[in-house]
Amino acid sequence: MSLVMIPRAVLDGIVSGELDLAFRRWTRRMHVPGGSQRTAVGVIRFDEVDVVDPDAITEDEARRSGLDLARLREVLDRKPGDVYRIRMSFAGDDERVTLREKARLGPKQRAEIVARLAGMDARSKHGPWTRSHLELIDGRPGELAETIAADVGRTKLPFKADIRRLKELGLTVSLRPGYRLSPRGRAVLRHLRSLDE
């Protein structure tokens, strides 16, 4: 079980400061001190990542991971590898969430986003796609990615990877299922359409 699978109750505990540890058994180190991970509650920072003797884990440390000691040992005994103790803290909101709500764009910001999109198009092995994908998401919010991808002659995983690139710019929001444009994404698409006039 990697840190990608942190339960929501544990994430909430990290945000509140009530929980600050995780224990994982890995065959190789999966995170390094100073690293971070985006989660449903924001960004979690990995402050310390150390190999520990599982028999030396205390009841207090187990509690700080959200489990009692017996349950933690039971979970750790399921997999091979070294036991790592990861000390974590809440690093703040996911910047993409903040970014996607920023719909008021000045000329410089619009130009920067258009340039970023043009660069993504230029590097693409399947031709320009950013504008067409923004249009698709605008016209088909909440629709399965697999369905949209098939309709435009693409396979699901590469299509979803492209949408994640738009998400990094704060232009899309993931739904279950599908996507929608963020307020920022709608503003950018309006600007792109205005360039056609």
N, C-alpha and C positions, 0 to 999 in steps of 0.2 A: 504494500500500500504506500504510494508516494504521497508527497505533500499536496499534490494536485487534488487529492481526494479528501481534503479537510471537511468534516461535517459542518453544516451551517451553525449548529449550537457551539462548536468549538471556535469557529470564526467570530461569532458574536462575543465569546468569552475573551478572545484576543483583543478585540476592539475595546471592550470594557476594562481590560487590564487584569481580569480575573484569572485568565489562563495565559501562560507564556511558554509552554514547552510542548514538544511533540517527540515521540520516539518512533523510529522506523528501523526495520532491518533491511539493509541493502547489500548487494554484492559489490557495488561500487558507489562512491559518494555521489549523491544526486544534487546537492546544493552546497554552496560555499558561504562562509560568513560575509556579510555585506550584500548578498544577493537579495532579490525580492521576487514576489509573485503576485500577479493580479488575481483577485478572487471576487466572489459575489458581494463582499462587504467593502472592498477597497484593496489597497496594496499592503501585503504582509512582508515584513523585512525579516531575513534570517540573520540574527545577531551573532550566534555561535552555532557551530556544527562540529560535534566531537564524538568520536567512538567511545562507548562506555561498556563496562561489564554489566550485563543485564541483571546479575545478582546483586549489584550495588545500587540499583535504582530504589529510591526510598518511596514510602507511601505518600509523602508530601510532593515529591516530583511527579508521581503518577497522577495525583489530584490536580496538579498544575497543568496536566495534559488533558484533563477532562475524564479520566478513568480512575477506577480504584486499582491498586497494585496487582491483585489477582487477575483482573480482566486484562490489564496491560500485558502481563506476562503471557497470558493465553494468546493474545493477538500476535505478540512478537515470536512466539514459538511456532507459528504457522509457516514461516519462511526462512530460507537459509541466509547467511551473510552476517556481517557485523551489525551491531546495534548502535544507532546514532541517536544522540540527544541533540535536538534542535531548539535553541532558544529563539523565540519569535517576538515581534512587537508590531503594532499597527503603525504603518508609515504614512497613512493618509488616504484620501479618496483616489480612485482610479482617475487619472488625468483625462482619460477619454470621456468619462461621464461628464466631467465639468466642461470639457471642450465641446461636446455635442450640443450643449444647451446654448452655446454662444452663437446666436444667429445674426447678430448685428455685425456685419463685416464691412470694414472700410476698404477703399480701393487697393491699398497695399496688401491687406489680408486676402482679398479676392484674387489678386494677381499671384500671390504666393501659392494659394491652393490650386489655381489653374495651372501654374508651372509644375507643381508636384504631380498633378494628374497627367499632364503632358509627358512628364518623365516616366511615369508608370506605363503609359501607353507606348512610349518609345522603346522601353526595355522588354515589352511583352513579346513572347514568341508566337502569339496568336492574333497579333494586330491590336489596334486601338480598341479599348473595351470600357474605359471608366465612365464615359458619358452614357453609353448604352446600358450599363449595369445600374447606374443611378436611375435611369428612366424605368428599367424593369422593376426595381424595388419600389419606386414611386407608384407604379401602376399595379403592382401585385403584392401589396403588403401582407405579411402573414402567410404567404404561400410557401409550400415546401421547396427548399433549395433544389432538390432533385428534380422536381417538376419543371421549375423555371429553367434549370440548366439543360434539361432534355429538349425543351422547346426552342432553345437557341443553339442546339447542336454541341453542347459541352457536357462533360461528365461532372458529377456532383463535387468531388473533392477539389479539383482545380478551380471550379466556380466558387466554392466556399472560401478557398484561399484568397481569391481576388476580393471577395466581399470583406474578408478580414483586413485586407490592405486599406479598404475604404473606411473601415471601422477605426483603424489606427489614426486616421485623420479626423475622427469625430463625426463622420458623415452618415453612419448607419447605426442601427440599434438591433441587436439580436432578439428575436422573439421565439416562442415555442408554439408552432413552428415558424420558420422563415425569418424575415427581416422587415424593417421599415426605415424610412429616412428619418434622421434626427432633425431637429429644428435647423441646425447648421447645414445638414445635407440638403434640406429643402431650399435654404437660402443659396447654396452653391448651385443647385440645379436651376433655380430661377435665373441666376447670373449667366450660366452657360446658355440657357435658352435665349436670353437677351442678346447674346453675341451673334445669334443667328438672324436677328431682326435687321 
